[in-house]
Structures are given as C-alpha cells and as structure tokens.
Amino acid sequence: MMTRLSLVLVILAAIALLGCGGGKTVDRVDTGEQIDLSGNWNDTDSQGVAGDLVTQITDAAWVENHIEQHGKKPAIIVGSIRNKTVEHIPMKTLTADLERAFINSGRVLVVASPEEREQIHDEREAQQGNASMETMKQWGREHGADYMLLGELNTIVDQEGKEQVKFYQTDTYLVDLESNVKVWAGQTKTKKHITW
C-alpha cells in the first residue's frame, strides 16, 4: 500500500516527465523557404519588397536618360527608409537587401553609406603614413552619388475577432542629389490574412 508521501513523489515524477516530453525541437530549413509564423514583417517580406522595388527602379526610363546625358551608369546611395509601422522592423535588413539587389542588377553603381564611409576614411587615413606610395589610396577621389533612395514603410491593420488583415505599403522615391528633383517614385504592397 502506498503512503501519502510515496503517492506525492509518484505524481511529481509524472509531472516532471510530462514537462520534459514537450521539449523544443529546431530544424534547419532552406533560407529561401517562406515561413510566416506571426503574420508580422519578416525576411520574406524584406527580400520580396527589395527585389520588387529594385526591378521597378532599374527598369524605369530615368536610368537610360542618365546614361544618355552623362555617358555612364548612375550612382545611387540608399538613404533612410523609415519604419512608420507599430512593429519593430530592423530597417537595416531592408537597406542591405536593396543594396544587394541594386548591385546584382548591374544597372547602377551603389555608393557606401555614411557609416561605411567613416570606416573607409579611417583606413585611408591610416594608409597615408603606413602604406607604400604605390599602394596608398589618395583623398578626394571618392565616387559621389548621383541619386538618393528615400522612403517609408506603413501598415494598416484591420481586425475582427480571430481574424486580422495586415496591409504593408512601402513608398520610395529617387532624388537627384544636385537638383533635388524626384526622378522616380514607386511602391510595393503586401497583404496578409491571419487567423487564430
């Protein structure tokens, strides 16, 4: 016959075993696989928006107009894409996706960001006193950007009961850095239906 203490110990052991049985599993998946757990902005959205925007931008007439006027590819710097949503979205990831898509398009040149240039300036300065004359990089030879890409990401959320629709809109425009003229404007839209 079980004593009260023995019964309590058996119950605690059973609870402990049940707790261990529901452990976490982690599976590696292809980075290109689309997985949407929460319905929030994710890597698939960032890559898709960047790809769509760069295709719109590089297929537009302003590229050929620039080449015709200046005899060379336009140089772009990706400026601030502001997050106007209520979600925490790492906009640096979207910026990096945009830069990568621009570079891989082969249609434009991409100029380093202010943060990257600061590191480059430090290296160039270090070379002035430490590198040989043949390999030392000179000041005043940086490639200036012709255009800056600016924009913002907004969202509209509609919810009723256990259903939610999230609508993301990314509005961007390309500005001529000399004249302040907007030479291109475009947008992408993403809509998600979430149920729980």
Secondary structure as GFF3:
##gff-version 3
##sequence-region A 1 196
A	DSSP	alpha_helix	4	21	.	.	.	ID=ss1
A	DSSP	alpha_helix	43	59	.	.	.	ID=ss2
A	DSSP	alpha_helix	61	70	.	.	.	ID=ss3
A	DSSP	beta_strand	75	83	.	.	.	ID=ss4
A	DSSP	alpha_helix	91	105	.	.	.	ID=ss5
A	DSSP	beta_strand	109	110	.	.	.	ID=ss6
A	DSSP	alpha_helix	114	130	.	.	.	ID=ss7
A	DSSP	beta_strand	147	160	.	.	.	ID=ss8
A	DSSP	beta_strand	163	176	.	.	.	ID=ss9
A	DSSP	beta_strand	182	195	.	.	.	ID=ss10
###
